[in-house]
Each structure stands twice: as C-alpha cells, then as structure tokens.
Amino acid sequence: MNGLALHITSADLRLASRIDRVTRFLLARRYFEKIEIVGTNAAGLEPVEIQDDGRIYRRFGVRKFLREKSRFTRALDFLIWYVQVAVHYLPQPISCVNAHTLAVLPLCWFLSASKGCKLIYEPHELETETMTVRGVMKPLLKSVERLFIRAADAIIVVNGAIAEWYREAYGVGRVYVVRNLPAGKPAAPLAANYFASRYGFAVSDLVFVYQGLLGAGRGIELLLETAAHLPEDRRILFLGFGPLAQKVISAAEHVPNVHYHPAVPNSELLRYSAAANAGLIMAENVSLSYRYSYPNKYCEYLTAGIPVICTDFLRFRTEMEEYDSGWTCPYDARALAALIAGIDGPAIEAKAAGARRWARENNWANEEKTIERIYASLQLQTDNAMNGRSEQKS
C-alpha cells in the first residue's frame, strides 16, 4: 500500500509493546514507506521519538489541569487531542489508519473517510466490557462501536474468544486473531542472582514477579496483602509504573518481602522476567474484558521460560492446564499465600518445563504469518480498486 500508515491509540505509548511489534514488522516488510504511532503525552517524555528503524512515536496533548478537573473538562481535553491529531494528519497522504482503542475509532474513521484509505480496528481487549465502562456509558459506547466497526476493512483482536464475541455481537466478518506474543527470546538473560543482589536477600529465595501497569483491577492490593502472609523466603516483586506505584514503593519500605523495580524498556523486559521464578497475573473478576483477556505479561512470562500464577476465572487458564505451565488460584490473599508458600524449586522446574514447551510452540513468527495475510488481502483490495478505476477511465 506504500505511503504513510498511522497507528493511533488513546493509551500511554510506554505500554504499546504490541503496537511496536506489529509496526516494526510492517515496516521491515515494506508494506508502508512510513509508519507513525500516535498517542497521548506524558510528563517527562518527548513529544516526538524517532525509533531505530525510522518509525515515529508522536504524542499530542493539552494543558495538564484540564485532566484534573471534572468529567466535562476531561472530555474537552480529549476533544482537543482529537482536533490536534486530525489537523496534523489531514494534509498528509495516508494509506492506512489503525484504531487501537474504541476511543479513537471515530477519529480514525474520519481520517480514513477523508483520505479514502484503509481502516483497521485493532482493539486490545473487549472495549465495551471493561471495568470503567458503566451505566449509560455502556450502551452509548456499544452504539458507537456498532456504528463505526462496520466501516473497518479488517478487525484484529488478541484471541479467538474475543474474535467470536465481536462476530456475534455485531455480525461482522473480517475478524482476525493476532496474539500478544513477544518477538524473540531474552537475548542476554540477567544473572540468576540479579534480584537477590539488588535487594539484598538470599539467592535461594523464590521471586514471584508482577510486571506491567500498576493500576486498579490488576490485583496490586491483593498481592501486597498476600505478602504479609508469606514466609520471608518468598519474594513478591513489582516491575512497572502506574497510579499505584507509590503505594507499592511505600509497602516495599516496610514489608521485607515486597520489592519495587522501575519499569524497563519493552526490548529488555524478557531478560528481567527470566530472572524471576514465576509470574503473577491476579486480575480481579470485575469485567468481561478481564475474563476474556490474553495479556502481554502472560505471553512474556512463558516466553521467558517461567511458569504463571493466575486467577482461576481467566479464559487462558485452559491453555495453562494444557501445557501444565502454571497454577490457578481464587482471588483471595490467604489462598494465594498458601499456594506460593507451598511452591518449591522442583515444583517450579516442573511447571517451567511446560512454559518452555509453550514457548517452542507459540512464537511471534506464527503471528507474523497472519499479519502478512491480512495486509496482503488489503493490498489486493487496493490494487483491484485502482484497476477498476483505470478501466472505467479507459
């Protein structure tokens, strides 16, 4: 399709590991001449970042005080962001625009309609079934999604369960699955004693890592409560950033077996995962989106060769059971503490064997084949449309 491809999200670009993998692949395969990833601004970050392969991360934003006031001013803030993005890109020749959240789907539809280019809807979860979508917002957002999703030339989701949900909810076709698998293995794993050396505990202690956004609905408070019921040789390590980071840092100052590690670049994350003994995904049962989720961290833990502990209502637990790559647990601090306290080195090694088997059989190269099929189909549609116009002129 050549030209410029836009990937737009309303999320923090520091969390855009999936977008980074997909766009890096698309540029390497020369589906587009230029790719720009658009998001919101954040304190201390540059508005424009040029990646090593030439892709551009571009952040738009407005005055911070608007985001700290009422729902009305937050909506105004987002409207201003919409206008900034539209004004910047309308003069440019766009070949394809990808909406990575429902919040930006109308904006992406507008750009697509204005430029006559392809529109791809690529939600990373069930957008209308999250914990923040409540009350009158739910039917309103469902109406918005139903209206604009039909204009999409392709819909890309993260697992088969979500794909089926979209097909049934909106009666749409062209729904493809591209899972959140990391690209590659840890290039140079950290020393096995990295965490022990950094935090001053025994090398024989077991490290259970939570990595990712430190925010509501992700079991952060549960994990902090769990730590209080654990023996000291079981360590809970938080690696990431977010609204609850300060709460974690404060707990780490007072609870001996709680530790906080600042976020690391996506390209380095697998190295840190591999230095832990097991990964934690204790999501709260607060939304259908969580139950259907296929998180980045789940794939990253297994790719790094460490087993997973997750809440027992999550859909991907069936896959874990198939590979024997981890444990499930109710969303309860004492139950989780009892599970962790009962896990020893041999138990971890047994489950790690399942994680390694999963990693051998599930890799990003398989997802790239799906991406190629999607964009080859879109290219064919574009070529046929251009040939049709040429025949009409002749």
C-alpha positions as CSV (number, residue, x, y, z in Angstrom):
1,M,0.0,0.0,0.0
2,N,3.0,2.3,0.4
3,G,2.6,5.8,1.8
4,L,2.1,6.6,5.5
5,A,0.4,4.2,8.0
6,L,-1.0,5.6,11.2
7,H,-1.5,3.6,14.4
8,I,-3.5,5.7,16.8
9,T,-4.2,4.9,20.5
10,S,-5.5,6.8,23.4
11,A,-3.1,4.9,25.7
12,D,0.4,5.8,27.0
13,L,2.9,4.7,24.3
14,R,5.1,3.2,27.0
15,L,2.5,0.4,27.1
16,A,2.5,0.0,23.3
17,S,4.6,-3.2,23.1
18,R,2.1,-4.9,20.8
19,I,1.9,-1.9,18.5
20,D,5.7,-1.7,18.5
21,R,6.0,-5.3,17.4
22,V,3.3,-5.1,14.7
23,T,4.6,-1.8,13.2
24,R,8.2,-2.9,13.3
25,F,7.2,-6.0,11.2
26,L,5.1,-4.0,8.7
27,L,7.9,-1.5,8.1
28,A,10.5,-4.3,7.7
29,R,8.3,-6.0,5.1
30,R,7.9,-2.6,3.3
31,Y,4.1,-2.6,3.4
32,F,4.4,1.1,4.0
33,E,7.1,3.7,3.4
34,K,6.5,5.5,6.7
35,I,4.8,4.5,10.0
36,E,3.8,6.8,12.8
37,I,2.4,5.7,16.2
38,V,0.2,8.4,17.8
39,G,-0.7,8.6,21.5
40,T,-1.2,11.0,24.4
41,N,1.5,13.0,26.1
42,A,3.1,12.1,29.4
43,A,5.2,14.1,31.8
44,G,8.9,13.9,31.1
45,L,8.5,12.3,27.6
46,E,9.5,13.9,24.3
47,P,6.5,14.7,22.0
48,V,8.4,13.1,19.1
49,E,10.6,10.0,19.3
50,I,12.3,8.5,16.2
51,Q,12.8,4.8,16.6
52,D,15.9,2.9,15.3
53,D,14.2,1.8,12.2
54,G,12.6,5.2,11.4
55,R,9.2,4.7,12.8
56,I,7.9,7.8,14.7
57,Y,6.2,7.9,18.1
58,R,4.2,11.1,18.2
59,R,2.5,12.4,21.4
60,F,-0.2,15.0,21.4
61,G,-1.6,16.7,24.5
62,V,-3.0,19.7,26.2
63,R,-2.6,21.5,29.5
64,K,-2.5,19.2,32.4
65,F,-5.0,21.0,34.5
66,L,-7.9,20.0,32.2
67,R,-7.3,16.3,33.0
68,E,-7.5,17.0,36.8
69,K,-11.0,18.5,36.8
70,S,-14.5,17.3,36.0
71,R,-15.7,14.7,33.5
72,F,-16.6,17.6,31.3
73,T,-13.1,19.1,31.2
74,R,-11.6,15.6,30.7
75,A,-13.9,15.2,27.7
76,L,-12.8,18.7,26.5
77,D,-9.2,17.6,26.9
78,F,-9.8,14.6,24.7
79,L,-11.7,16.6,22.1
80,I,-8.8,19.0,21.8
81,W,-6.5,16.0,21.4
82,Y,-8.8,14.7,18.6
83,V,-8.5,18.1,16.8
84,Q,-4.8,18.2,17.2
85,V,-4.3,14.8,15.6
86,A,-6.8,15.5,12.8
87,V,-5.3,18.9,12.0
88,H,-1.8,17.4,11.9
89,Y,-2.5,14.5,9.6
90,L,-5.3,15.7,7.3
91,P,-2.8,17.4,4.9
92,Q,-0.7,14.2,4.7
93,P,-1.2,11.3,2.2
94,I,-2.3,8.4,4.4
95,S,-2.5,4.9,3.1
96,C,-3.9,3.1,6.2
97,V,-5.1,4.1,9.7
98,N,-5.3,1.6,12.6
99,A,-7.5,2.4,15.6
100,H,-6.1,0.6,18.7
101,T,-8.9,1.7,21.1
102,L,-12.6,2.4,20.7
103,A,-12.0,5.9,22.0
104,V,-10.1,6.7,18.8
105,L,-12.2,4.7,16.3
106,P,-14.4,7.7,15.3
107,L,-11.2,9.8,14.7
108,C,-9.6,7.0,12.7
109,W,-12.8,6.6,10.7
110,F,-12.9,10.3,9.9
111,L,-9.2,10.3,8.7
112,S,-9.9,7.1,6.7
113,A,-13.0,8.6,5.0
114,S,-11.3,11.9,4.4
115,K,-8.3,10.3,2.8
116,G,-10.0,7.4,1.1
117,C,-7.6,4.9,2.8
118,K,-8.0,1.6,4.6
119,L,-9.3,1.5,8.2
120,I,-8.3,-1.3,10.6
121,Y,-9.9,-1.6,14.1
122,E,-7.4,-3.3,16.4
123,P,-8.7,-3.3,20.0
124,H,-6.5,-5.0,22.5
125,E,-9.5,-6.0,24.7
126,L,-13.3,-6.1,24.8
127,E,-13.6,-2.3,24.7
128,T,-17.2,-2.0,25.9
129,E,-16.8,-4.6,28.6
130,T,-14.0,-3.1,30.8
131,M,-14.3,-2.2,34.5
132,T,-14.5,1.5,33.7
133,V,-17.5,1.3,31.3
134,R,-20.6,1.5,33.4
135,G,-24.1,3.0,33.5
136,V,-25.2,5.0,30.5
137,M,-21.7,4.8,29.0
138,K,-22.1,1.1,28.2
139,P,-25.0,1.4,25.7
140,L,-23.6,4.6,24.3
141,L,-20.2,3.1,23.6
142,K,-21.7,-0.1,22.2
143,S,-23.7,2.1,19.8
144,V,-20.5,3.9,18.7
145,E,-18.6,0.7,18.2
146,R,-21.5,-0.9,16.3
147,L,-21.7,2.2,14.0
148,F,-18.0,2.5,13.2
149,I,-16.9,-1.1,13.3
150,R,-18.8,-1.8,10.1
151,A,-16.6,0.6,8.2
152,A,-13.4,-1.3,9.1
153,D,-11.7,-3.1,6.3
154,A,-10.3,-5.5,8.9
155,I,-10.7,-6.2,12.6
156,I,-7.8,-7.6,14.6
157,V,-8.1,-9.0,18.1
158,V,-5.9,-10.8,20.6
159,N,-7.6,-14.2,20.9
160,G,-10.2,-16.5,19.5
161,A,-12.7,-15.9,22.3
162,I,-12.7,-12.1,21.7
163,A,-13.0,-12.7,17.9
164,E,-16.1,-14.8,18.4
165,W,-17.6,-12.2,20.7
166,Y,-17.2,-9.5,18.1
167,R,-18.6,-11.7,15.3
168,E,-21.7,-12.5,17.5
169,A,-22.2,-9.0,19.0
170,Y,-22.0,-7.1,15.7
171,G,-22.4,-9.6,13.0
172,V,-19.1,-8.6,11.4
173,G,-16.7,-10.7,9.3
174,R,-13.0,-10.0,8.6
175,V,-12.1,-10.6,12.2
176,Y,-8.5,-11.9,12.6
177,V,-6.5,-13.1,15.6
178,V,-3.0,-11.9,16.3
179,R,-1.9,-12.8,19.8
180,N,0.3,-10.8,22.1
181,L,3.4,-13.0,21.7
182,P,6.8,-11.4,22.2
183,A,9.2,-11.1,19.3
184,G,12.1,-13.4,20.2
185,K,13.7,-14.7,23.3
186,P,15.7,-12.9,26.0
187,A,18.9,-12.0,24.1
188,A,21.2,-12.0,27.2
189,P,19.4,-13.1,30.4
190,L,20.3,-11.3,33.6
191,A,22.4,-13.0,36.2
192,A,20.4,-15.6,38.2
193,N,21.2,-13.6,41.3
194,Y,20.2,-10.2,39.9
195,F,17.2,-9.6,42.1
196,A,18.9,-11.1,45.2
197,S,21.9,-8.9,44.7
198,R,19.9,-5.7,44.1
199,Y,17.6,-6.1,47.1
200,G,19.9,-8.0,49.5
201,F,18.1,-11.3,50.0
202,A,19.3,-14.9,49.7
203,V,19.9,-16.4,46.3
204,S,17.8,-19.3,47.3
205,D,14.7,-17.2,47.9
206,L,12.0,-17.6,45.3
207,V,10.9,-14.5,43.3
208,F,7.3,-14.0,42.1
209,V,7.2,-11.1,39.7
210,Y,4.3,-8.9,38.7
211,Q,5.2,-6.8,35.6
212,G,3.1,-4.2,33.8
213,L,0.8,-1.3,34.7
214,L,0.4,-0.8,38.5
215,G,-3.3,0.2,38.3
216,A,-6.8,-0.7,39.5
217,G,-8.3,-4.1,38.7
218,R,-4.9,-5.8,38.4
219,G,-4.7,-7.3,41.9
220,I,-2.0,-4.9,43.2
221,E,-3.6,-4.5,46.6
222,L,-4.2,-8.3,46.8
223,L,-0.5,-9.0,46.1
224,L,0.5,-6.6,48.8
225,E,-1.9,-8.2,51.3
226,T,-0.6,-11.6,50.2
227,A,3.0,-10.7,51.1
228,A,2.0,-10.2,54.7
229,H,1.1,-13.9,54.9
230,L,4.2,-15.3,53.2
231,P,7.5,-16.6,54.7
232,E,10.3,-14.2,54.1
233,D,12.0,-16.5,51.5
234,R,9.1,-15.9,49.1
235,R,9.5,-12.5,47.5
236,I,6.9,-10.5,45.5
237,L,8.5,-8.1,43.0
238,F,6.6,-5.4,41.2
239,L,8.2,-4.2,37.9
240,G,6.4,-1.3,36.2
241,F,4.7,2.0,36.6
242,G,1.3,3.5,37.1
243,P,-1.1,5.1,39.6
244,L,-0.4,2.6,42.3
245,A,3.4,2.7,42.0
246,Q,3.8,4.9,45.1
247,K,1.6,2.5,47.2
248,V,3.9,-0.3,46.1
249,I,7.1,1.7,46.9
250,S,5.7,2.6,50.3
251,A,4.9,-1.1,51.0
252,A,8.4,-2.1,49.9
253,E,9.9,0.2,52.5
254,H,8.0,-1.5,55.3
255,V,7.4,-5.1,54.2
256,P,10.6,-7.2,53.9
257,N,9.5,-9.5,51.1
258,V,7.9,-6.8,48.9
259,H,10.2,-5.1,46.3
260,Y,9.7,-2.5,43.6
261,H,11.7,-2.3,40.4
262,P,11.2,0.7,38.0
263,A,9.8,-0.1,34.5
264,V,12.3,-1.2,31.9
265,P,12.2,-0.8,28.1
266,N,10.0,-3.3,26.3
267,S,13.0,-4.6,24.5
268,E,14.6,-5.5,27.9
269,L,11.6,-7.0,29.6
270,L,12.1,-10.7,28.9
271,R,15.5,-10.5,30.5
272,Y,14.0,-9.4,33.7
273,S,11.2,-11.9,33.6
274,A,13.6,-14.7,33.1
275,A,15.5,-13.7,36.3
276,A,12.3,-14.4,38.4
277,N,11.0,-17.8,39.3
278,A,7.3,-17.3,38.4
279,G,5.0,-14.6,37.1
280,L,1.8,-13.3,38.7
281,I,-1.5,-12.3,36.9
282,M,-4.0,-11.8,39.7
283,A,-6.7,-9.8,37.8
284,E,-9.9,-9.0,39.6
285,N,-13.2,-10.5,38.3
286,V,-14.6,-7.1,37.6
287,S,-15.3,-7.2,33.8
288,L,-15.9,-9.5,30.9
289,S,-12.9,-7.9,29.3
290,Y,-10.6,-9.2,32.0
291,R,-12.1,-12.7,31.8
292,Y,-11.5,-12.8,28.1
293,S,-8.1,-11.2,28.2
294,Y,-4.9,-12.6,26.8
295,P,-2.4,-10.3,28.5
296,N,1.1,-9.4,27.2
297,K,2.5,-10.4,30.6
298,Y,1.1,-14.0,30.3
299,C,2.9,-14.4,26.9
300,E,6.1,-12.7,28.2
301,Y,6.3,-14.9,31.3
302,L,6.0,-18.1,29.3
303,T,8.4,-16.9,26.6
304,A,10.9,-16.2,29.3
305,G,10.5,-19.8,30.5
306,I,8.9,-19.1,33.8
307,P,5.5,-20.5,34.9
308,V,2.5,-18.4,35.7
309,I,0.1,-18.0,38.7
310,C,-3.2,-16.5,37.7
311,T,-6.8,-16.1,39.0
312,D,-9.0,-19.1,38.2
313,F,-11.7,-17.3,36.2
314,L,-9.4,-16.2,33.3
315,R,-10.1,-17.8,30.0
316,F,-6.4,-18.6,29.2
317,R,-6.2,-20.9,32.2
318,T,-7.4,-23.7,29.9
319,E,-4.2,-23.2,27.8
320,M,-2.1,-23.2,31.0
321,E,-3.7,-26.5,32.0
322,E,-3.0,-28.0,28.6
323,Y,0.7,-27.1,28.8
324,D,1.0,-27.6,32.6
325,S,2.7,-24.3,32.7
326,G,1.4,-22.8,35.9
327,W,-1.1,-22.6,38.7
328,T,-4.6,-21.1,39.2
329,C,-5.9,-19.6,42.4
330,P,-9.0,-17.9,43.7
331,Y,-8.9,-14.1,44.1
332,D,-8.0,-14.3,47.8
333,A,-4.9,-13.2,49.6
334,R,-4.7,-16.1,52.0
335,A,-5.4,-18.7,49.3
336,L,-2.6,-17.2,47.1
337,A,-0.2,-17.0,50.1
338,A,-0.9,-20.7,50.8
339,L,-0.2,-21.6,47.2
340,I,3.0,-19.6,47.0
341,A,4.2,-20.9,50.3
342,G,3.7,-24.5,49.1
343,I,5.7,-24.0,45.8
344,D,9.3,-25.1,45.9
345,G,12.2,-25.3,43.5
346,P,11.2,-28.8,42.0
347,A,7.6,-27.6,41.5
348,I,8.8,-24.5,39.7
349,E,11.1,-26.5,37.4
350,A,8.2,-28.9,36.6
351,K,5.9,-26.1,35.5
352,A,8.8,-24.2,33.8
353,A,9.2,-27.2,31.5
354,G,5.6,-26.6,30.4
355,A,6.4,-22.9,29.9
356,R,9.3,-23.8,27.7
357,R,7.2,-26.2,25.7
358,W,4.6,-23.4,25.2
359,A,7.3,-21.0,24.1
360,R,8.6,-23.5,21.5
361,E,5.1,-24.0,20.0
362,N,3.9,-20.4,20.3
363,N,6.0,-17.7,18.8
364,W,5.7,-14.3,17.1
365,A,6.7,-15.8,13.7
366,N,3.3,-17.6,13.6
367,E,1.5,-14.3,14.3
368,E,3.5,-12.6,11.5
369,K,2.1,-15.0,9.0
370,T,-1.4,-13.9,10.0
371,I,-0.4,-10.2,9.7
372,E,1.0,-10.9,6.2
373,R,-2.3,-12.5,5.2
374,I,-4.3,-9.5,6.4
375,Y,-2.2,-6.9,4.7
376,A,-1.8,-8.9,1.5
377,S,-5.6,-9.1,1.3
378,L,-5.9,-5.3,1.9
379,Q,-3.2,-4.7,-0.8
380,L,-5.2,-6.9,-3.2
381,Q,-8.3,-4.9,-2.5
382,T,-6.5,-1.7,-3.1
383,D,-5.0,-3.0,-6.4
384,N,-8.4,-4.2,-7.6
385,A,-10.0,-0.9,-6.8
386,M,-7.3,1.0,-8.7
387,N,-7.5,-1.3,-11.7
388,G,-11.3,-0.9,-11.7
389,R,-10.9,2.9,-11.8
390,S,-8.4,2.6,-14.6
391,E,-10.8,0.5,-16.7
392,Q,-13.6,3.0,-16.2
393,K,-11.4,5.8,-17.4
394,S,-10.3,3.9,-20.5
